[in-house]
């Protein structure tokens, strides 16, 4: 089975940093596009960052210059480095995979990030 497990969320002060991890099993990262989404209560889930199977990255305008997505194919893990955090970054962050083993997409359970101002 495909499984995505996020970790690294927590409490951080505005201006601080946090690194999220997404450990994948049942898939090979080199065959999948991986992305991070976030969601706050009452709002739709929004795309934050994506990294393709080939390593190309893209970001939402709201996080450009502050967040960085990366992956370690050998460890089958995707990361989201979050710097200069703002209160508005507070959300549940989800890992998402699409590719050969997940044609309909696969979601992780999410990890809470709370930024205090």
C-alpha positions in Angstrom: 0.0 0.0 0.0 1.0 3.6 -0.6 1.6 5.4 2.7 2.8 9.0 3.3 3.7 10.0 6.9 4.3 13.6 7.7 6.4 14.8 10.6 8.1 17.9 11.9 5.2 20.1 12.7 4.9 22.0 15.9 4.9 25.4 17.5 7.3 28.1 16.4 7.6 31.9 16.8 7.2 34.2 13.9 10.4 34.6 12.0 11.5 31.1 13.0 12.1 28.0 11.0 10.7 24.5 10.8 11.4 21.5 8.5 8.7 19.1 7.6 9.3 15.5 6.4 7.2 13.2 4.4 8.3 9.6 4.5 6.9 7.6 1.6 6.4 3.8 1.3 4.9 1.8 -1.5 6.2 4.2 -4.1 9.5 5.2 -5.7 10.0 9.0 -5.5 11.8 9.0 -8.9 8.5 7.9 -10.5 6.3 10.5 -8.7 5.6 14.1 -8.3 5.5 15.1 -4.7 3.8 18.2 -3.2 3.0 19.9 0.0 -0.5 21.4 0.6 -1.9 23.2 3.6 -5.3 23.8 5.0 -6.9 26.0 7.7 -10.4 25.4 9.2 -13.1 26.4 6.8 -10.8 26.9 3.8 -9.9 24.8 0.8 -6.6 22.9 0.8 -4.0 24.9 -1.2 -0.9 23.9 -3.0 2.3 25.2 -1.3 5.1 23.6 -3.2 5.7 20.8 -5.7 8.7 18.8 -6.9 8.5 16.7 -10.0 9.9 13.3 -10.5 12.8 15.0 -12.3 13.5 17.5 -9.4 11.8 20.6 -10.9 10.3 22.8 -8.1 7.6 25.4 -8.0 6.0 27.4 -5.1 2.9 29.4 -4.2 3.6 33.1 -4.4 2.9 33.4 -0.7 5.9 31.2 0.2 8.4 32.0 -2.5 11.7 32.9 -1.0 10.8 31.5 2.3 10.0 27.8 1.7 12.0 25.2 -0.1 10.9 21.7 -1.2 13.5 19.0 -1.6 13.7 15.2 -1.7 16.1 12.4 -1.0 15.3 9.5 -3.4 17.5 7.1 -1.5 15.6 7.7 1.7 12.3 8.0 -0.1 11.6 11.2 1.8 10.4 14.7 0.8 11.1 17.8 2.9 9.7 21.2 3.2 12.1 23.7 4.8 10.1 26.6 6.1 11.9 29.8 7.0 10.8 33.3 8.1 7.6 31.9 9.2 4.5 34.1 9.6 1.4 33.7 11.6 -0.6 33.2 8.4 1.5 30.1 7.7 -0.4 28.4 10.5 -2.2 25.4 9.0 -2.2 21.6 8.7 0.4 20.6 6.1 -0.2 17.6 3.9 2.0 15.6 1.7 0.6 14.4 -1.7 1.9 12.0 -4.3 1.0 11.4 -7.9 2.6 9.0 -10.4 2.9 5.5 -11.4 1.8 3.9 -8.2 -0.8 6.5 -7.3 -2.7 7.4 -10.5 -5.5 8.9 -8.4 -3.2 10.6 -5.9 -2.4 9.7 -2.4 -2.5 11.9 0.8 -0.7 11.8 4.1 -2.5 12.4 7.4 -1.1 15.9 7.8 1.0 17.7 10.5 0.0 20.8 12.4 2.2 23.9 12.1 1.4 26.8 14.4 3.2 30.1 14.2 2.8 32.5 17.1 3.1 36.3 16.5 
